[in-house]
Amino acid sequence: MADEPEAVNAEAWDTYGAHHLRRGTVLPEVPDIDWGFEGGGPGSKVLGELTGRRVLDLGCGTARHAAHLVRAHGALVDAVDASAGQYERARARYRSLPGLRLVLGDAVEHLRAAEPYDVVYSVNAVPYVDPHRLLPALAGALRPGGRLCFTVLHSNSRGDGPSDRVAARPEVLRLAGGGEVTVRMWVLTPELWTALLTEYGLRVEGIDVLDTPEESNRASYRLFRVTRPVRVSSRPRVDKAPPAHAAIGVGAVLYGPRGLLLGRHRRGTWELPGGTVEPGESLQETVVRELGEETGLAARSEDVRLLGTLLDDAGGVVRVTVPALVTGWRGEPSDQPGESVGRWRWFALDRLPEQLFVCSAQALTAWRPGLPIDHTPAHYTPYATGTDDS
């Protein structure tokens, strides 16, 4: 069920569409995509080659942009909007246009059910849906190598800037001929949008600044150019070599019906549970201890299968990482006080987030060599008794 801000928005856009239906508002055809305001932005060229491609217009409104891409570029476009009034306006104009399919429905529900798209774009509609609901569905509906382009409000006409918190705020939607409705929008900083997109397995290729040309209007937009990478990236947490006591560590692979468990380090990398070996511990005991300290999950040493040894060079220090498969655990993962890693989530193996910690990336490809993850090389020696990845 949609949360309160989204319910407010659904009602507002129904009011908006019904208002224009009553007025009989007819808008001119567009010569290209307007990313935020008329004539704003780089047009459709940021979408790449479109001929014969499956394209989604998310929050299409009257579907003028979608119709342009069908006619001018030969794209096969699904145009989705949740407003019955906007949908009826689009149908009255474009219902017979070959190559265009108009869809009335919730964006997230459509994304979850659709076959993957080559291109997804959205003009100012993304900020009306909770990013934590929308972005994973977007990532799942975009084929690997596919392109996502969307605009978001950065500052409104009064100059109110973006937030660094993932929360919706009130904004006013003015109606032609008088009147207004209040919507709730996620107006976030580009850095926060980038972090959210990365979290859900998408890669930001560029961000364009789009300011309105009128001096009296301080509204500004950001156009995000995003891809779903064919291969997942990894990186070190820091550029420095690890201290000697941290040169040997474990990475715990927990994989079950809900996916693979990963957490977000405060330095921005996504990681397996794990850490460094303390004096007197066995590797299995280290896995059990670190799992409890970082996630609150309980496991037994006998449920830990060591997979092998990874050796790499980290700033001139020989680093040893032992990936381990945990075959049984109890509890639900949760953030633990004082720990550097939190926001624990289960990820499908084909939806892994960008910027994995390099040691976790190495451990995952030791466990499943076919995973499309890029990382610095490491020498891997498997253990004969620990190769079962069931």
N, C-alpha and C positions, 0 to 999 in steps of 0.2 A: 504494500500500500504506500502511496506517495506520502511523504512527511508534510508537515504543516506549510512550509514555504512553497513547496511544489503544488500543494492544493490551492493555495492563494493564487499562484501563477496560472494554474489551469482555469480558474474562475475568471481571472482578469483577461486572459486571452480569448475566452469564450465571449466575454462582454465586448472586447475589441472587434472580433470577427462579426458578431451580430450587429454591432453599430454600423460597420461598413456595408454589410448586406442591406440594411435598411436604407442607408444613404445611396446605395447603388454606386459606390466609389469604383471607378475604373482607372487603373494605373497604366501608364505607357509601357510598351515593351522595352526591355533593357538591351543596350548594345554589348554589355559585358557584365561581369559580376561587380557589384558595388560593395566593397568590404567595409561597411560601417556607415557610409554616406555617399551621396551621388558622386560618381567619378572618383571615389576614393580607393586607393590601393592599386596593386599590380594586375587586377583583372583575373581572367581565368588561366593565364599562363602558368601560375604557381601550381596548378593542378596537374601539370604534365600532359602527356599524350592521353586523349580521351576517346578517340574513335574506337567504337566497339567495346569500350570498357564499362564494367559495372560500377555505377556511381550512386552515392546516396547523398541527398540534400536533407540535412537534419534540421527540422524546424523551418520548413520551406515557405510558410505563409501562403501567399498567392501563387507560388511556384514559378514566378517569372524567371528567376535564375536557372531553374531546372529546365524550363522550356528552351531557354537560350542555348544551354549546353547540348540539348538534343538536336536542335535545328542547325546550329553553327558548327558543332564539333562531332556530331554523330555518336554521342554518348548514349548509353542505356541507363536512364536515371529513375531511381525510386525516390519520390519526394514525400516526406513524412511530416505530418503536423498533428498536434493533439487538439487543436481548436476546430470544433465542428464548423464554425463560421468561416474560418480561413480555408478549410477544406472545401466547403461549398463554393467559395469564390474561385478557388483553383479549378474545380470541376466544371464550373460554368464556362470557363475559358479554354481549358486544355484537355478535357476528357477524351477527345478524339485524336490527340497527338500521338502518332506511333513512336515508340521508344520511351515514353514517359508513363510511369505508373504512380498514381496518386494514392497515398495511404493515410487513413485517419487512425491515429493510435498513439500510445505512449512510446517515446523514443527508445527507452531502455528495453521495453518488452519487444519492440521490433528488432533492435540490435541483437538481442539474445536468440531470436528465432531465425534470423536471416542467414542466407549463405554469405560467405565472405565477399567484401567489396574490394575493388581495386583502388577506389578513391572515395573518401568521405569528406564533405565540406559542410560548414555551417556559418551563416552570417548572423552573428549576434544572438544565437539561440542557446549556445552552450551554457552561459551563466545562469540560466533559469532552472537548471537541474543540479541536484547535489553532485559534486564531482566524484565523491566516493561511490555513488550509484552509477553515474554515467560513464566515467572513464574506463573501468574494467570491461563494461559492455562494449564500448567503442573499440578497445584493444582486441576483444574477441571477435568482432565483426570485420576487422581489417585483415586482409591477407598479409602474410609476411612479405615485406618489400612494398606494401601499399602505402598510400599517402593520405594524410589527414591535414586539412587546412581549416582554421576557424578563427573568427574574431570574437574578442571579449571587450567589454567596457573596462577602461582603465581609470578614467575620471569622468564625472558627469558634467553637465552644462554649467554647474556652479563651481566646478573645479575640485569637488570632493574626490580625493584620491583612493587608491586601492588599499585593501586590508592585508595584513600578514597572518590572519587567522582564517581557517576554513569555516566561514559562517556567512549566512545570507543577510542582506540588509535591505531596507525599503528603498525603492526608487519609483518615480512617478512616470506613468505611461499616459501621454496626452492624446485625446481623441480629436479627430478633425471636426470642426464645427463647434467645439466646446466640450468641456467635461474632461475628466481624467480618472484613471484607476491606478491603484498602488500595486506594484509587484514586489517580489523579493528576489534579489540577485546576488550571486556569489561574485563580488568584485574583488579580485585577488591580485597580488603583486605578480609580475612576470616570474620572479624567482619561485614563488609558491606554486604557480601553474606548472612551471618546469619540473619541480620536485614531484608533484602529483602525477604528471604524465610519465616521468621516469619510474615512479613507483609501480605503475600499472603496465610496464613493459614497452613504453613508447619513447621515441628519441626525438628531441627538439632539434631541428636543423637550423632554424632561424626565427627571429621575431621582428616584425616590421612595426614601426610607429606610424599611426594614422591619426593626425590631428585635423579637426574640422577647420575649414578655411575661414569661417567667419570670426572676426576678432572678438565679438561679443559672446561667442559660444566657446566655452572652455572644455567641451567634451573631447575625449581622446580615446582611441581604441588601440588594441594590439592584435596583430595578425600572426598567429602561430602556424609555422610550417613544420609538420611532424611526420615521421615515418614509423612504421612498425618494422624494426630491424629483422633481417633474415637470421642474424646471429646476435646473441646477447653479449653485451660488453662486460668487462670486469676491470677493476683498478685496485691499486693499493689504498689503504686508508690514509697514509702519510708518505712523504718522500724519504723519511729517515729510515735507516736500518733498524731492525728490532733489537732491543737490548738482549744481552746474552741469555737471561733467564726466560725470555719469551721466544727463543729460537726453536723450541719444540712445542707443538700444540696438537690438538685434536679438533676435528670437525664432525659433528653428529648429523647423520642423514636420517630424518624422520619422514617417512613417506607412507601415506595411507589413502583411504577413500577420498579424503578431502584435499589431497595433494601433498606438496612438499613444504615443510615448515622453514620459513625464513623470517629474520627480524632485521630492523633498520638500526644501524649504528649511528651514534650522534654525529659522526663525521660523514654520513651520507651513503655509506655502502650497505648493501643487503647481504646478510650473512647467515650461515648455518649456526646453530648453537655450538658452542665450543670455547676453547681457550687453552691456556698453557698448563703444562704438567707441574704439579707441586712436588717437592721432595717427598719420597717415600710412597708415592702413588703408583699404581699400575695405570696403563692407558685406559683400561675399561673403567676404573674408578674415577679417572679424570672426566670421562664422558658423563658418567652418572652425576658427579658433583656439579660440573658446569651446566648440565641440563637443568638441574634443580635450581641453581643459583640464578640462571638467566631467564628461565621460562616458568618455573614453578612445577614443571612436570617431574614425576617420579619414575625411575627406571631401575632395573637391577643389572649388576655387572654381567650376569649370565645372558641378558638380552642384548648385549653389545657385541657385534661382530666386527673385528678390525679388518679393514679391506686391504691395507697395504701401506707403503711408505712413499711419500712425495718429498723430493729434495729439490730446492731451488735456491737461487742467489738473490737475497734481499739486501741491497746496498753493501755488498761485500761480505755479508754474513750468510753462512749456510743455514737455511731454514728447513726444518723437518716438520711436515704435517702428516698426521695419520688420520685418514677418513675412516669413519666407523658407521656401520648401519645399525640403528636401534630398532629391534624387531618388536618391542612391546613397551608401552608406557601407560601411565595413569594420570588423569587430570586434564585440564585445559590450559593451553599456554597463556600467560599473562605477563605484563610488565612487572619487573621486580625492583624494589627500591635500591637506588645506588648503582644500578647496572648501566653499562654503556649501550647495550642493545635492547630494543623494545619493539613495540608495534608488531608483535608476532602475528603472522598470517600464513594461511595455507595457499600455495600457488600450484596451478596446473603446470605440468612440465612444458607445455607449449605456450605458457603465458608467464614465463619467468621475468622478473623485473630487470631493468637495465642497471648497470653499475654494481654488479656482484663484487664482493670482496675477493681479491685474486685467489686467496687460499681456499675459499669456499668454492670458487669456480673450478679450481684444480681438483678439489675433492669430488665435486659432482661429475666431472668428466671421467674421473677414475671409477666412480660407481656406475655411470651410464655413459660409455664412450661416444654414443651417438648424439648426445645433447648438443645443440648448436650454440656453444658458448666459446667465446674467444678469451684467451688468457695467456700470460707469459708462460714459457715452457717450464716443465718440471720433470725430473726423472722419477718414474713411478715403478715401484717393485710390488706387485700384488702378493698377498699371502694366500697360500694354497687353501687354507681353511676358511677364508673370509670373503669368497667371491660371490656367494649367493645374494642376489639383489631382489629377492622376492618381497 
